[in-house]
Amino acid sequence: MSMITTKEKVLVAMEQLRPFLHADGGDMELVELTDDYIVKVRMLGSCGDCSMSSMTLKAGLEEALKVVAPEIKAVEAIG
């Protein structure tokens, strides 16, 4: 029986959100998962300079991670 890593859980949650981002011409990439369970992502395409990207992170990715990876403490956008 294999254990799913926290990083794999983060990537699965990101994949679930991708269709919504792609519909608006955007995307996101995982930059880092820190040792203290902070997820750092970069918003790409139209999401990179969209005023709603912080809401996407909080309401989308962070909420999805609370379900699949409750060990995650926060999600931060960089660059």
Beta strands, then each sheet from edge to edge (+ up, - down):
strand 1: 26-33
strand 2: 38-45
strand 3: 74-77
sheet 1: 1+ 2- 3-
end
